[in-house]
Amino acid sequence: MGKNVEEKIIRPPVKQITSGKIFKPSQAYLHKLLFQSLLTFILLWLIVVLSFVGIAFLIATDPANPSATQIINDYVVPVNLWTVIINLFWFVPALVLTPPYVKSIEYSVKAESGDTMPEIYSKRGIFTITRRHVPFRTITNISSKAGPLDRLFKIGSVHIETAGYSGASQKGPEEKISGIVFYEEVRDFILKELRKFKEPYVTGTEVVYPTEEPVPKMEGLDDEILITLREIRDILRNRKDKPS
């Protein structure tokens, strides 16, 4: 009682994580996002113009109104002008903010020493910076994805789901490592390291199946709490099974 017990503060290795072996999305990811914005701009413009032409022909069905050709000739310039001006309100900020946003993205699955980290780290954001840590032991499903635009720019992404996030009410992965050229290698590396934490895993597939069914996430419970509760349950079960 008289001895002073030294208090130890346990801190996560943030310095090691944020300054470790970090990799960033490929420059092709920036080109893809800019190309995607341009396609959206053109698509919206086409929708407005084609809708205007359709409305012009609909109005011209009434003999009392001018012909469709006359309506189109009279209004095609202002319709195009206002369509472009309105679209510029989102297109210009997209062109300006996309490069610094892509530059802000960081991923890491290795520490400075080259050893595997117990979690996947990501950072992204311009005004609001989000840093996310996904512990390896909470991962229940991992897959790779490359859509049409991704294949065009020769990039892909790795999708990561966890025990508390893979319930029926959740849509999409909890974390994505997006816009990287070596996405299949990253997926395979994570799969290899996950096999050290859990068995069995299906070899040679893109999807890892958990040993237990995913636990739907409830309000107030995060992944760490769910995993800890499982561990406590297993300990109590083992003690109960041991003979007195």
C-alpha positions as CSV (number, residue, x, y, z in Angstrom):
1,M,0.0,0.0,0.0
2,G,2.9,2.3,0.9
3,K,4.6,1.8,-2.5
4,N,4.0,4.3,-5.2
5,V,2.8,2.5,-8.3
6,E,4.2,4.1,-11.4
7,E,1.4,4.9,-13.8
8,K,2.0,4.0,-17.5
9,I,0.2,5.7,-20.3
10,I,-0.4,3.4,-23.2
11,R,-0.4,5.3,-26.4
12,P,-1.0,4.1,-30.0
13,P,2.1,4.2,-32.2
14,V,0.8,7.2,-34.1
15,K,4.2,8.6,-34.9
16,Q,5.4,5.3,-36.4
17,I,2.1,4.9,-38.3
18,T,2.0,8.3,-39.8
19,S,5.7,8.4,-40.7
20,G,6.1,4.8,-41.6
21,K,6.0,3.2,-45.1
22,I,3.3,5.3,-46.5
23,F,2.1,5.1,-50.1
24,K,-0.2,7.4,-52.1
25,P,-2.7,6.9,-54.9
26,S,-1.3,6.8,-58.4
27,Q,-1.3,10.0,-60.5
28,A,-3.7,8.1,-62.7
29,Y,-6.3,8.3,-59.9
30,L,-6.2,12.1,-60.2
31,H,-6.7,11.8,-64.0
32,K,-9.6,9.4,-63.5
33,L,-11.4,11.8,-61.1
34,L,-10.9,14.8,-63.4
35,F,-12.1,12.7,-66.4
36,Q,-15.1,11.6,-64.4
37,S,-16.0,15.2,-63.6
38,L,-15.7,16.2,-67.3
39,L,-17.9,13.2,-68.3
40,T,-20.5,14.3,-65.7
41,F,-20.4,17.9,-67.1
42,I,-20.9,16.7,-70.6
43,L,-23.7,14.3,-69.6
44,L,-25.6,17.0,-67.7
45,W,-25.3,19.3,-70.7
46,L,-26.5,16.7,-73.1
47,I,-29.5,15.9,-70.8
48,V,-30.6,19.6,-70.7
49,V,-30.1,20.1,-74.5
50,L,-32.0,16.9,-75.4
51,S,-34.8,17.7,-73.0
52,F,-35.0,21.2,-74.5
53,V,-35.3,19.8,-78.0
54,G,-38.0,17.3,-76.9
55,I,-40.0,20.1,-75.2
56,A,-39.7,22.2,-78.4
57,F,-41.2,19.4,-80.5
58,L,-43.9,18.8,-77.9
59,I,-44.9,22.5,-77.9
60,A,-44.9,22.6,-81.7
61,T,-47.6,19.9,-81.8
62,D,-50.0,22.8,-81.2
63,P,-50.7,24.6,-84.5
64,A,-51.0,27.9,-82.6
65,N,-47.4,27.7,-81.5
66,P,-44.2,28.3,-83.6
67,S,-42.5,25.3,-85.2
68,A,-40.0,23.2,-83.4
69,T,-37.2,24.5,-85.6
70,Q,-38.1,28.1,-84.9
71,I,-38.2,27.5,-81.1
72,I,-34.9,25.7,-81.2
73,N,-33.2,28.5,-83.2
74,D,-34.6,31.2,-80.9
75,Y,-33.7,29.6,-77.6
76,V,-30.8,27.2,-78.2
77,V,-28.1,29.8,-77.4
78,P,-29.5,31.0,-74.1
79,V,-30.3,27.4,-73.0
80,N,-26.7,26.3,-73.8
81,L,-25.3,29.4,-72.1
82,W,-27.2,29.0,-68.9
83,T,-26.6,25.3,-68.8
84,V,-22.8,25.8,-69.0
85,I,-22.9,28.7,-66.4
86,I,-24.9,26.7,-63.8
87,N,-22.6,23.6,-64.3
88,L,-19.5,25.7,-63.8
89,F,-20.6,26.3,-60.2
90,W,-19.7,22.7,-59.3
91,F,-17.2,21.9,-62.2
92,V,-14.7,24.7,-61.4
93,P,-14.5,23.8,-57.6
94,A,-14.1,20.1,-58.6
95,L,-11.2,21.0,-60.9
96,V,-9.6,23.1,-58.2
97,L,-10.1,20.9,-55.1
98,T,-9.5,17.4,-56.7
99,P,-5.7,17.7,-57.0
100,P,-5.1,18.8,-53.3
101,Y,-7.6,16.1,-52.2
102,V,-5.8,13.3,-54.0
103,K,-2.5,14.7,-52.7
104,S,-3.8,14.5,-49.1
105,I,-4.6,10.8,-49.3
106,E,-2.1,8.4,-47.6
107,Y,-2.2,4.7,-46.9
108,S,0.0,2.4,-44.9
109,V,0.1,-1.3,-44.1
110,K,3.7,-1.5,-43.0
111,A,5.6,0.1,-40.1
112,E,9.1,1.8,-40.4
113,S,10.8,-1.5,-39.5
114,G,9.2,-3.2,-42.4
115,D,7.2,-5.5,-40.1
116,T,3.4,-5.8,-40.6
117,M,1.4,-3.3,-38.6
118,P,-1.6,-4.6,-36.6
119,E,-3.8,-2.2,-38.5
120,I,-4.4,-0.5,-41.8
121,Y,-3.9,3.3,-41.7
122,S,-5.4,5.9,-44.1
123,K,-5.6,9.6,-44.1
124,R,-7.6,11.9,-46.4
125,G,-9.2,15.3,-46.5
126,I,-8.6,19.0,-47.2
127,F,-10.7,21.0,-44.8
128,T,-11.6,18.1,-42.5
129,I,-8.8,15.6,-42.2
130,T,-9.9,12.0,-41.5
131,R,-7.4,9.5,-40.1
132,R,-8.7,5.9,-39.9
133,H,-7.2,2.9,-38.3
134,V,-8.6,-0.6,-39.1
135,P,-7.2,-3.3,-36.8
136,F,-6.3,-6.5,-38.6
137,R,-8.2,-8.6,-36.1
138,T,-11.5,-6.8,-36.9
139,I,-11.3,-7.5,-40.7
140,T,-13.9,-10.0,-41.9
141,N,-13.9,-9.4,-45.6
142,I,-11.5,-8.0,-48.2
143,S,-11.8,-7.7,-51.9
144,S,-10.4,-5.9,-54.9
145,K,-12.3,-3.9,-57.5
146,A,-11.6,-2.3,-60.8
147,G,-14.4,-0.6,-62.7
148,P,-14.5,0.4,-66.4
149,L,-12.8,3.8,-65.7
150,D,-10.3,2.1,-63.3
151,R,-9.3,-0.3,-66.0
152,L,-9.0,2.5,-68.5
153,F,-6.5,4.2,-66.2
154,K,-5.0,0.9,-65.1
155,I,-5.8,1.3,-61.4
156,G,-8.0,-0.4,-58.8
157,S,-9.0,-0.4,-55.2
158,V,-9.0,-2.7,-52.2
159,H,-12.3,-2.8,-50.1
160,I,-12.1,-3.7,-46.4
161,E,-15.0,-4.7,-44.2
162,T,-15.0,-5.3,-40.4
163,A,-17.0,-7.4,-38.0
164,G,-19.1,-4.4,-36.8
165,Y,-19.6,-2.9,-40.3
166,S,-20.5,-5.9,-42.4
167,G,-24.1,-6.2,-41.2
168,A,-27.1,-6.2,-43.5
169,S,-27.9,-2.5,-42.8
170,Q,-24.5,-1.3,-44.0
171,K,-23.8,-0.5,-47.6
172,G,-20.3,-0.5,-49.0
173,P,-16.9,-1.2,-47.3
174,E,-15.8,0.5,-44.2
175,E,-12.4,1.4,-45.7
176,K,-11.1,1.7,-49.3
177,I,-7.6,1.8,-50.5
178,S,-8.4,3.6,-53.8
179,G,-6.5,4.6,-56.9
180,I,-3.5,2.3,-56.7
181,V,-1.8,0.4,-59.5
182,F,-0.7,-2.5,-57.3
183,Y,-4.1,-3.1,-55.8
184,E,-4.0,-6.9,-56.3
185,E,-0.6,-7.0,-54.6
186,V,-1.9,-5.0,-51.6
187,R,-4.9,-7.3,-51.4
188,D,-2.7,-10.4,-51.4
189,F,-0.4,-8.9,-48.9
190,I,-3.2,-8.2,-46.4
191,L,-4.7,-11.6,-47.0
192,K,-1.3,-13.2,-46.2
193,E,-1.0,-11.3,-43.0
194,L,-4.6,-11.9,-42.0
195,R,-4.0,-15.7,-42.1
196,K,-1.6,-15.2,-39.2
197,F,-4.5,-13.8,-37.1
198,K,-7.4,-16.2,-38.2
199,E,-7.9,-19.6,-39.7
200,P,-9.1,-20.9,-41.9
201,Y,-9.1,-18.5,-44.9
202,V,-9.9,-19.4,-48.5
203,T,-6.7,-19.4,-50.5
204,G,-6.5,-17.8,-53.9
205,T,-9.7,-15.9,-53.8
206,E,-10.5,-12.2,-53.5
207,V,-12.9,-12.6,-50.6
208,V,-12.0,-13.7,-47.1
209,Y,-14.7,-15.4,-45.1
210,P,-14.7,-14.9,-41.4
211,T,-14.7,-17.7,-38.9
212,E,-17.8,-16.3,-37.2
213,E,-20.8,-14.5,-38.6
214,P,-20.4,-10.7,-38.8
215,V,-21.9,-8.9,-35.8
216,P,-24.3,-6.2,-36.9
217,K,-23.1,-2.8,-35.6
218,M,-25.3,-1.3,-32.9
219,E,-25.3,2.3,-31.8
220,G,-22.6,2.9,-29.2
221,L,-20.6,-0.1,-30.1
222,D,-17.5,0.0,-32.2
223,D,-15.3,-2.8,-33.6
224,E,-12.9,-2.8,-30.6
225,I,-15.8,-3.2,-28.1
226,L,-17.3,-6.1,-30.2
227,I,-14.0,-7.9,-30.4
228,T,-13.3,-7.4,-26.7
229,L,-16.7,-8.8,-25.8
230,R,-16.0,-11.9,-28.0
231,E,-12.7,-12.4,-26.2
232,I,-14.4,-12.2,-22.8
233,R,-17.0,-14.7,-23.9
234,D,-14.4,-17.1,-25.0
235,I,-12.5,-16.8,-21.7
236,L,-15.6,-17.5,-19.7
237,R,-16.5,-20.4,-21.9
238,N,-13.1,-22.0,-21.5
239,R,-13.3,-21.6,-17.7
240,K,-16.7,-23.2,-17.6
241,D,-15.5,-26.1,-19.7
242,K,-12.6,-26.8,-17.3
243,P,-13.3,-29.4,-14.6
244,S,-13.4,-28.0,-11.0
